[in-house]
Amino acid sequence: MNKKHVLLSLSASLVILSNSLMADKKSVELSDITVTAQKTEQNIQKVPMSVNVLDEFFIEDAGIKNTREIASYIPNLTTMHGGSRDYFSRIAIRGISNTGVGEPAVALYIDDVSYADLFAFDSPLFEVERIEVLKGPQGTLYGKNTEAGVINIITKKPSNELSGRVNLEAGDYDSKQIMASLNLPLIQDKLFLKMSALKSKRDGYIKNLYTSTDIDNHDTLSLRANMLYKVTDDLEASLILGYQKLDDNGGFPMTSMEKGKYKNATGLSSLDEFESSFNYKGDSQAKTKTSALKFDYSAQEYDFVSITSYRDMDNQSTLDGDFSPSKNFIGFNSRELDSLSQEFRLSSTNSSSFNWIVGTYFNKENANDETGYKLDETYANMMGVPLYSEDKMKADLSSRDIAIFGQSTIRFFDDRVGLTTGLRYEKSKRSMDKRTHTFAGVNTATPMKNMEKTNSIVLPKLSLDYYINKNMMVYTTASKGYKAGGFSYAVDNKELAEFDPEISNALEIGIKSKFPNLGLTFNMAAFYTKVDDYQDRIQVNPTTIMQANVTEVDIKGLEFETSYSLTSNLTLSGNFGLVSAKYGDYEDLIANKNYKDNKVAMIPKYDFNVGLKYRNPNGIFANFEALHTGEKQFDRSNEKKVESYTVYNAKIGYEQDNWDLYFGIKNITNKEYFLDGFHDTTVGYMGAVGNPRTFNVAFNYRF
């Protein structure tokens, strides 16, 4: 049975099941979901923009382990990566993506702390209250690097109750995980502490035929402590400390997308799925330390919030540079970064007809970057230089941002009509210093010093919403966002190293509705985005990658999400996203090609997911998912497609008041599918693959 027949059969089965249960259907009360997408608490159905939310129950039911896996459940959200957890992940929302050089278009926030760095998008998820995905430019309230959207993660807070939880998991590929959390009321009604920790390990999913070992073994350690102090009835202070260590034995595990060409190039007699052949295994490590101090003062008419955060990150990775048994060269990358930010917010309370928020923001960030390669036997002998001679580019990069912002909503006609206006002024400075390019310790290019560029921008927002009735709202929103400019340090030419900000202007129209008597929620949005000075990642040669403003991009699309309570125990949910993103006049001087009207690389033209969940008060639990990603173009030339794929997951369990037992299987059909990659003239197209079929057993205990 082909894929289309499978999907049609699945849809037909769900419709039949739905109709068969209608006779027994009871009125199901739909719970309200509170979000902080606009930095104040709101009912998600009353936020006049597209926001997808995954709550703690959905996250655990689906077995979402890290930030990368969020994309499978959010329409028009795509994750691309090279397989190494310490290196950058390319996140795309509605056709706009991170590019691997420069700064991201999608920002990640965890407990109000910005992780707006390309190297920070692969964090483990545990003890999470909810995940909010904000789509479209979020320039007014969030500022830089949010032109595509924001992923906002909120972890569980301490409480005034002694409680705890232990999670144990084990599965194939020798996977093991233990997660534990403890909530302590240190001083009753005054001081609370929540501590949590996660430790996990697994063997690699990719077999290295050269050494008959695995390529991508994972080892994860994550620690978090959250202390909450109620200073007075109106003032509370919280301190969050976090530590994370990712250790992967195998850097950038790639497999061939053209297995015949790869076999011919490497001399292999056979090559199956989830197999490759590297003479050098590679490795990658990432360490991150985070601290955040938050003060929240609640008065009768307003709330005042102060958030101070500091983040320290150290990433190191090596890889087989030719992804083959040939001993040509070994690639390496590293980044050491520290970031300090401060935000003050003042917002109104106790008014349904007029709400406002104003604030200021400051951030400074310093990074030391290195990239390059070491000559292995073949190239070292060919060039007559010592083994592992280094061709290395390095630089000190820094950024400074300061902003003031405000947003207000005023309601008319018995609060049925709302007008939201917002404005942000942001000034940014980007610097590059001590940029060098050396070979075997000798300068091969003129060092660059004290390079700076300063930009300022005004980011407006205008939104109008109308309540047809208390359960149905229509809205339209116009907004502007940008991705900061900067410097490409892996470029010898001083003029080519600098690039300008990328600007997006977006229009969205949508409807949010719920039908309590039917147990149905249905939201839909259509959008159009124009991107100017589009930044693209250009590979000049095997060791030179630069960021450049190359063209404009036109994006249009549609998405909807729905949840339907068939009975009080059975829920059917689904999401669908459709997007068309095309380049404008794009002249590639290196390849001597023009990509006008070509589709933007690695953006699926559609995606959808369907889930059926059963949870009975007697403890029986079952969950089934079908997650589909449509085909996408491999690169800007549109000469190679990444095929569409569907992943099926299932999970069953038995739940009691203080313990649960589950059995899960992911990627039931063991489908090999590709998330990202590159083209090599010798071995052909290489790609990072998604996870193969995996099994696991999980046990939860709560007290």
Buried (B, 14 or more C-beta within 10 A) or exposed (E): EEBEEBBEEBEEEBEEEBEEBEEEBEEBEBEEBEBBBBBBEBEBBBBBBBBBBBBBEBBBBBBBBBBBBBBBBBBBBBBBBBBBBBBBBBBBBBBBBBBBBBBBBBBBBBBBBBBBBBBBBBBBBBBBEBBBBBBBBBBBBBBBBBBBBBBBBBBBBBEBEEEBBBBBBBBEBEBEBBBBBBBBBEEEEEBBBBBBBBBBBBBBBBBBBBBEBBBBBBBBBBBBBBBBBBEEEEBBBBBBBBBBBBBBBBBBBBBBBBBEBBBEBBEBEEBEBBBBBBBBBBBBBBBBBBBBBBBBBBEEEBBBBBBBBBBBBBBBBBBBBBBBBBBBBBBBBBBBBBBBBBBBBBBBEEEEEEBBBBBEBBBBBBBBBBBBBBBBBEBBEEEEEEEBBBBBBBBBBBBBBBBBBBBBBBBEEEEBEBBBBBBBBBEBBBBBBBBBBBBBEEEEBEEBEEBEBEBEBEBBBBBBBBBEEEBBBBBBBBBBBBBBBBBBBBBBEBEBBBBBBBBBBBBBBBBBBBEEEBBBBBBBBBBBBBBBBBBBBBBBEBBBBBBBBBBBBBBBBBBBBBBBBBBBBBBBBBBBBBBBBBBBEBEBEEEEBEBEEBBBBBBBBBBBBBBBBBBEEEBEBBBBBBBBBBBBBBBBBBEBEBEBBBBBBBBBBEBEEEBBBBBBBBBBEEBBBBBBBBBBEBBBBBBBBBBBBBEBEBBBEBE
